[in-house]
Amino acid sequence: MQYGTQLAALQCSLSSDEFFFTLYSWPQGHLLQQCSLYFPFGYWFDLFIAPTNDFAVCKWTDQGEFGFEFISIQDHSVTHLAQYRYFNSQTNHSTRVAFHPEHCFWVCAYQDNLEWWIDKDVAYDRKLAKVGTRKKLGGLLVFDRTYLLGELPLFATMPADYHPPDYTLRGFYFQETKTSDIEENEYITDPVFLDAQRVTLRLPSGEEPIYDLSEFWKKALSQ
């Protein structure tokens, strides 16, 4: 942060459920600013700093949920924006946050259909869906700072050479399963900005669609 002169950290207390967002000087390691925050749930945590250096997303993941807590970063203070938290109770299968190269415009994808490759018309049998079948996997969440601008649906098309995932390799939490041997054919990958208004990611079908965020970008600029 700040041209390499500051370091941000998400730290937890050993004696309670309280967490701290902390700024240190770098490389000196002096404490600059700190604020406490509380996560409603969480087993796995991650921290993402906007390229503007004035906003942070703290992501948490639990057994069947995920969500975000937000931090405002000013010159002489950091503040937990608890009133603007995001909570998704439908799935814990979500990607890392990806920020716009220059702004607090960001995305995160989630997958709530893990059995998209199964033919639902065949009872009591995990038979592969027909080649060309199009299934909804989840969505791409689009935010401007704390404000959810909307989401785009993620659809996958059943390929001819698809090999279903081996569920015996799955860990209890999503992040524990993201290993190289099963990630590509089971989960969506982390989104990447191609330019200011386009994002791509890899679907478990092998497709790498490009999503146009121009309408969301216009909405963000108009606020």
Secondary structure, DSSP 8 states (H G I E B T S, - for coil): -TTTTEEEEEEE-SSSS-EEEEEEETTT--EEEEEEE--SS-SEEEEEE-TTSSEEEEEEE-SS-EEEEEEEE-SS-EEE-GGG-EEE-S-S-B---EE-SSSSEEEEEEE--TTTTB-TTSTT---B--TT-EEEEEEEEEEETTEEEEEEEEEEE--TT-----GGG--SSHHHH--TTTHHHHS----EEEETTEEE---TTS---EEE-HHHHHHHHH-
